Amino acid sequence: MSPAKCRQILVHLRAANPHPKGELQFSTPFELLIAVILSAQATDKSVNLATQALFRRAPTPAAMLELGLAGLKRHIRTIGLYNTKARNIMATCRLLVEHHGGSVPHDREALEQLPGVGRKTANVVLNTGFGEPTIAVDTHVYRVANRTGLAHGATPRAVEDELLRRIPKEFLQDAHHWLILLGRYICKARAPLCPRCPIARWCEYPHKSAT
């Protein structure tokens, strides 16, 4: 894809959604971190339903530790893989208290050392929690990037690296959310809604749907 076409896609995504936001509900970087850990293989809706009460009860790492593993599990038992996620969250909270003063580190390496936190989760926290121009490549971003021609790659990391090379700096802060939302609601895996897509004119997908 040419730089000019890439820019047109981003310009029109921005025009359609000038101030994009993720759909996880949170009020602090810590709440965001916990919500993203919980969101793996789960819907944002299911996570939000669980975290409303959880964050009222345990809005900090110290409060989460006081809640205890059994208490945490009671709050998140409706979320897939909740047993593993609960153990990771408790271990993460312990590290935050013992090594980071109870705060979420503003550093990729430190974030990725937390249990349950991989590169994608770290990128979400850096982008959405701290305003860093990172791109978290989930299944939606991976699909949209490869399908449209914005970035081709056989792995999420390869797609991330190419997106960071191709996307102009002015768009990097919001590109993550634009691509996720486009993939979630329009550029769907099985049946993309191409007639409703704001970037269909520049998309290089050869099998665009007519309806």
C-alpha positions as CSV (number, residue, x, y, z in Angstrom):
1,M,0.0,0.0,0.0
2,S,1.3,3.4,-0.9
3,P,1.9,6.1,1.8
4,A,-0.8,8.3,0.2
5,K,-3.4,5.5,0.4
6,C,-2.4,4.7,3.9
7,R,-2.9,8.4,4.9
8,Q,-6.3,8.5,3.2
9,I,-7.4,5.5,5.3
10,L,-6.3,7.1,8.5
11,V,-7.7,10.5,7.6
12,H,-11.1,8.9,7.0
13,L,-11.0,6.8,10.1
14,R,-10.3,10.0,12.1
15,A,-13.1,11.8,10.4
16,A,-15.5,9.0,11.2
17,N,-14.3,8.9,14.9
18,P,-12.3,11.9,15.9
19,H,-11.9,10.8,19.6
20,P,-11.9,7.0,19.7
21,K,-12.0,5.2,23.0
22,G,-11.8,1.6,24.0
23,E,-14.8,-0.1,25.4
24,L,-13.3,-1.4,28.7
25,Q,-14.5,0.8,31.6
26,F,-11.8,2.0,34.0
27,S,-10.7,5.2,35.9
28,T,-7.0,4.5,36.6
29,P,-4.1,2.8,35.0
30,F,-4.4,0.0,37.6
31,E,-8.1,-0.6,36.7
32,L,-7.2,-0.6,33.1
33,L,-4.4,-3.1,33.6
34,I,-6.8,-5.5,35.5
35,A,-9.5,-5.1,32.9
36,V,-7.1,-5.9,30.0
37,I,-5.8,-9.0,31.8
38,L,-9.4,-10.1,32.3
39,S,-10.4,-9.4,28.7
40,A,-8.2,-12.1,27.2
41,Q,-10.5,-14.5,25.4
42,A,-13.5,-12.6,26.9
43,T,-15.8,-9.8,25.7
44,D,-15.4,-6.3,26.9
45,K,-19.0,-6.4,28.0
46,S,-18.5,-9.4,30.2
47,V,-15.4,-7.7,31.8
48,N,-17.3,-4.5,32.4
49,L,-20.1,-6.3,34.1
50,A,-17.7,-8.0,36.5
51,T,-15.4,-5.0,37.2
52,Q,-18.1,-2.6,38.2
53,A,-18.4,-4.2,41.6
54,L,-14.8,-5.4,41.7
55,F,-13.3,-1.9,41.3
56,R,-15.6,-0.4,43.9
57,R,-14.4,-3.0,46.4
58,A,-10.7,-3.1,45.3
59,P,-9.6,0.0,43.4
60,T,-5.9,-0.4,44.2
61,P,-3.3,-3.3,44.3
62,A,-3.3,-3.3,48.1
63,A,-7.1,-3.4,48.2
64,M,-7.1,-6.3,45.7
65,L,-4.7,-8.2,47.9
66,E,-6.9,-7.6,50.9
67,L,-9.9,-9.0,48.9
68,G,-7.9,-12.2,48.5
69,L,-7.9,-14.9,45.9
70,A,-11.3,-16.3,46.8
71,G,-12.9,-12.9,47.0
72,L,-11.5,-12.0,43.6
73,K,-12.8,-15.2,42.0
74,R,-16.3,-14.4,43.3
75,H,-16.2,-11.2,41.4
76,I,-14.9,-12.6,38.1
77,R,-16.3,-16.1,38.0
78,T,-18.5,-15.2,34.9
79,I,-15.3,-14.5,32.9
80,G,-13.6,-17.2,30.9
81,L,-10.4,-18.7,32.5
82,Y,-11.1,-16.8,35.7
83,N,-9.1,-19.2,37.9
84,T,-5.9,-18.5,36.0
85,K,-6.6,-14.8,35.6
86,A,-7.3,-14.5,39.4
87,R,-3.9,-16.1,40.2
88,N,-2.2,-13.8,37.8
89,I,-3.9,-10.7,39.1
90,M,-3.0,-11.5,42.7
91,A,0.6,-12.1,41.8
92,T,0.6,-8.9,39.7
93,C,-0.8,-6.9,42.6
94,R,1.8,-8.3,44.9
95,L,4.6,-7.2,42.6
96,L,3.0,-3.7,42.2
97,V,3.0,-3.2,45.9
98,E,6.4,-4.7,46.6
99,H,8.4,-3.3,43.7
100,H,6.5,-0.3,42.3
101,G,5.0,1.5,45.2
102,G,1.5,0.3,44.4
103,S,1.6,2.0,41.0
104,V,1.5,0.6,37.5
105,P,4.9,1.1,35.9
106,H,5.1,3.4,32.9
107,D,7.6,1.1,31.2
108,R,7.2,-1.8,28.8
109,E,9.8,-4.0,30.2
110,A,8.5,-3.7,33.8
111,L,4.9,-4.2,32.5
112,E,5.8,-7.4,30.7
113,Q,7.4,-8.8,33.9
114,L,3.9,-8.8,35.6
115,P,2.1,-12.1,35.5
116,G,-0.6,-12.3,32.8
117,V,0.9,-9.3,31.0
118,G,2.3,-9.8,27.5
119,R,3.2,-7.4,24.8
120,K,-0.3,-6.7,23.7
121,T,-1.5,-6.0,27.2
122,A,1.5,-3.8,27.8
123,N,0.8,-1.8,24.6
124,V,-2.8,-1.2,25.6
125,V,-1.8,0.1,29.0
126,L,1.0,2.3,27.5
127,N,-1.4,3.7,24.9
128,T,-4.7,4.0,26.7
129,G,-3.4,4.5,30.3
130,F,-0.3,6.6,29.6
131,G,-0.9,8.2,26.2
132,E,2.0,6.4,24.4
133,P,1.8,6.0,20.6
134,T,1.8,2.3,20.7
135,I,-0.4,-0.2,18.8
136,A,-1.6,-3.4,20.4
137,V,-2.2,-6.0,17.8
138,D,-5.2,-8.2,18.8
139,T,-7.2,-10.4,16.5
140,H,-9.1,-7.5,15.1
141,V,-6.1,-5.3,14.4
142,Y,-4.2,-8.3,12.9
143,R,-7.2,-9.1,10.5
144,V,-7.9,-5.5,9.5
145,A,-4.2,-4.7,8.8
146,N,-3.7,-7.8,6.7
147,R,-7.0,-7.6,4.9
148,T,-6.9,-3.9,4.0
149,G,-3.2,-3.9,3.1
150,L,-2.2,-1.5,5.8
151,A,0.3,-4.0,7.0
152,H,1.1,-7.6,6.1
153,G,2.6,-10.0,8.6
154,A,2.4,-13.6,9.7
155,T,2.6,-12.7,13.4
156,P,1.1,-10.0,15.6
157,R,4.6,-8.6,16.2
158,A,5.3,-8.4,12.5
159,V,2.1,-6.5,11.9
160,E,2.8,-4.2,14.8
161,D,6.3,-3.4,13.5
162,E,5.0,-2.6,10.0
163,L,2.1,-0.5,11.3
164,L,4.6,1.5,13.4
165,R,6.7,2.0,10.3
166,R,3.8,3.0,8.0
167,I,1.5,5.1,10.1
168,P,2.4,8.8,10.3
169,K,3.1,10.0,13.8
170,E,0.0,12.3,13.9
171,F,-2.2,9.2,13.8
172,L,-0.3,6.8,16.0
173,Q,-2.0,7.7,19.3
174,D,-5.5,6.7,18.0
175,A,-4.7,4.1,15.3
176,H,-5.0,1.3,17.8
177,H,-8.6,2.1,18.7
178,W,-9.7,2.9,15.1
179,L,-8.5,-0.5,13.9
180,I,-10.0,-2.4,16.8
181,L,-13.4,-0.8,16.4
182,L,-13.3,-1.2,12.6
183,G,-12.6,-4.9,13.0
184,R,-15.2,-5.4,15.8
185,Y,-18.1,-3.8,14.1
186,I,-17.5,-3.5,10.3
187,C,-14.5,-5.5,9.1
188,K,-15.7,-8.7,10.7
189,A,-13.9,-12.0,10.3
190,R,-16.6,-13.9,8.5
191,A,-18.7,-11.2,6.8
192,P,-17.1,-7.8,6.5
193,L,-19.7,-5.0,6.0
194,C,-17.9,-3.3,3.2
195,P,-20.7,-1.0,2.1
196,R,-20.7,0.5,5.5
197,C,-16.9,0.9,5.7
198,P,-15.5,4.4,5.7
199,I,-12.3,3.3,4.1
200,A,-13.6,0.8,1.5
201,R,-12.5,3.0,-1.4
202,W,-8.8,2.7,-0.3
203,C,-8.9,-0.9,1.1
204,E,-7.0,-3.4,-1.0
205,Y,-9.1,-6.5,0.0
206,P,-10.0,-8.2,-3.3
207,H,-13.3,-9.8,-2.1
208,K,-15.3,-6.9,-0.8
209,S,-18.9,-7.7,-0.1
210,A,-21.7,-5.9,-2.0
211,T,-24.2,-6.0,0.9
